[in-house]
Amino acid sequence: MYPIMLNVRNLSIAIIGGGKIAYRKYKQLIKCGAKKILIVSPQLSDLFDNDVKLFTWAKNEYDKNYLKNKDIVFACTNSAELNKRISSDAKTLRILVNDTSYKANSNFYNMATIQDDKKLIGVSTFGKNPVLAKDIKNKIKKFLDENV
């Protein structure tokens, strides 16, 4: 894997799915300055209710046409089969894709991060164990809070 910092501010992003994982991806993207987010899902988690709506919602089932003109796609449905289809469609269209159900279908995945205005520290388990990455991140954060 090739670690990079990606400016998402002007990228067109699709999140397919409307549950807890989709919400987590959305919040992280907004925090990083993303402004062009499309969420495709027949329903949205209640988590979205308390947020300022900084996305467009296509209240539909997934269709490949939603990927047109997108730069990045997050496949966040509760169906591994559908996520695999989304990943395949995205790759055919030469779009970066993150399949949250099976990392082998992805051509990128996220890191657990600690960020402020002076630093960004990322922890990755190469998509194999997000819980471990989060645990390591929290231990580093605690160390920094206590010692720096």
C-alpha positions as CSV (number, residue, x, y, z in Angstrom):
1,M,0.0,0.0,0.0
2,Y,1.1,3.5,-0.8
3,P,0.2,6.0,2.0
4,I,-0.9,9.4,0.9
5,M,-2.7,12.5,2.1
6,L,-5.7,13.1,-0.2
7,N,-7.3,16.5,-0.6
8,V,-11.0,15.6,-0.8
9,R,-12.3,19.2,-0.9
10,N,-13.1,19.2,-4.6
11,L,-13.6,15.5,-5.2
12,S,-17.0,14.0,-6.1
13,I,-17.7,11.2,-3.6
14,A,-20.4,8.5,-3.5
15,I,-21.3,6.6,-0.3
16,I,-23.5,3.6,-1.1
17,G,-25.3,2.7,2.0
18,G,-27.0,4.6,4.8
19,G,-26.1,2.9,8.0
20,K,-23.6,3.4,10.8
21,I,-20.5,2.7,8.7
22,A,-21.7,5.0,6.0
23,Y,-22.3,7.7,8.6
24,R,-18.8,7.3,10.0
25,K,-17.3,7.6,6.5
26,Y,-19.4,10.7,5.9
27,K,-18.4,12.4,9.1
28,Q,-14.7,11.8,8.4
29,L,-15.0,13.2,4.9
30,I,-16.8,16.3,6.1
31,K,-14.1,16.8,8.8
32,C,-11.6,16.7,5.9
33,G,-13.4,19.3,3.9
34,A,-15.4,17.2,1.4
35,K,-18.2,19.2,-0.2
36,K,-19.6,17.0,-3.0
37,I,-21.0,13.9,-1.3
38,L,-23.8,11.7,-2.7
39,I,-25.3,9.1,-0.4
40,V,-27.3,6.4,-2.1
41,S,-29.6,4.4,0.1
42,P,-33.3,3.7,0.5
43,Q,-33.0,4.7,4.2
44,L,-30.6,6.6,6.3
45,S,-29.6,5.8,9.9
46,D,-31.0,8.1,12.6
47,L,-27.4,9.2,13.1
48,F,-27.8,11.5,10.1
49,D,-30.8,13.2,11.7
50,N,-28.8,15.5,14.0
51,D,-26.4,16.7,11.3
52,V,-26.4,19.6,9.0
53,K,-27.1,17.9,5.6
54,L,-23.9,18.5,3.7
55,F,-24.7,15.8,1.2
56,T,-27.2,14.9,-1.5
57,W,-29.4,11.9,-0.7
58,A,-30.5,9.6,-3.5
59,K,-33.3,7.7,-1.7
60,N,-33.0,4.7,-4.0
61,E,-31.4,1.2,-4.3
62,Y,-27.9,1.1,-5.8
63,D,-27.5,1.6,-9.6
64,K,-24.2,1.8,-11.5
65,N,-25.3,5.2,-12.9
66,Y,-24.8,6.7,-9.5
67,L,-21.0,6.2,-9.9
68,K,-20.8,8.4,-13.0
69,N,-18.4,11.3,-12.6
70,K,-17.4,10.2,-9.1
71,D,-13.8,10.2,-8.0
72,I,-14.2,8.0,-4.9
73,V,-16.8,5.5,-3.9
74,F,-17.4,3.9,-0.5
75,A,-19.4,0.6,-0.6
76,C,-21.0,0.6,2.8
77,T,-24.1,-1.6,2.5
78,N,-25.0,-4.4,4.8
79,S,-24.6,-6.9,1.8
80,A,-21.1,-8.2,1.0
81,E,-22.5,-9.3,-2.4
82,L,-23.7,-5.8,-3.2
83,N,-20.5,-4.2,-2.0
84,K,-18.6,-6.5,-4.3
85,R,-20.7,-5.5,-7.2
86,I,-20.2,-1.8,-6.4
87,S,-16.5,-2.4,-6.1
88,S,-16.4,-4.1,-9.5
89,D,-18.5,-1.4,-11.1
90,A,-16.2,1.3,-9.7
91,K,-13.1,-0.4,-10.9
92,T,-14.5,-0.8,-14.3
93,L,-15.1,3.0,-14.4
94,R,-11.6,3.6,-13.0
95,I,-12.9,5.0,-9.7
96,L,-11.1,4.5,-6.4
97,V,-13.3,2.3,-4.2
98,N,-13.4,1.2,-0.5
99,D,-15.4,-1.9,0.1
100,T,-16.1,-1.9,3.8
101,S,-17.1,-5.6,3.9
102,Y,-14.0,-7.1,2.2
103,K,-10.7,-5.3,1.9
104,A,-9.6,-7.4,-1.1
105,N,-12.3,-5.6,-3.2
106,S,-10.9,-2.2,-2.3
107,N,-8.0,-0.3,-3.9
108,F,-7.7,1.8,-0.7
109,Y,-8.7,1.7,2.9
110,N,-8.7,4.2,5.7
111,M,-6.4,4.6,8.7
112,A,-7.3,5.3,12.3
113,T,-6.0,8.9,12.8
114,I,-5.1,11.4,15.4
115,Q,-5.3,14.9,14.1
116,D,-5.0,18.5,15.2
117,D,-3.8,21.7,13.5
118,K,-0.1,20.7,14.0
119,K,0.0,17.0,13.3
120,L,-1.7,14.0,11.7
121,I,-0.8,10.5,12.9
122,G,-2.2,7.5,11.1
123,V,-2.4,3.8,12.2
124,S,-3.1,1.0,9.8
125,T,-3.5,-2.7,10.0
126,F,-3.8,-2.8,6.2
127,G,-7.5,-3.2,6.6
128,K,-7.2,-6.5,8.5
129,N,-8.2,-5.4,11.9
130,P,-9.8,-1.9,12.3
131,V,-10.5,-2.6,16.0
132,L,-6.8,-3.1,16.7
133,A,-6.0,0.1,14.7
134,K,-8.5,2.1,16.8
135,D,-7.0,0.6,20.0
136,I,-3.5,1.5,19.0
137,K,-4.6,5.0,18.0
138,N,-6.3,5.5,21.3
139,K,-3.1,4.4,23.2
140,I,-1.0,6.8,21.2
141,K,-3.5,9.6,21.8
142,K,-3.5,8.9,25.5
143,F,0.3,8.9,25.5
144,L,0.5,12.2,23.6
145,D,-2.2,13.8,25.9
146,E,-0.1,12.8,29.0
147,N,3.4,13.5,27.7
148,V,3.4,16.2,25.0
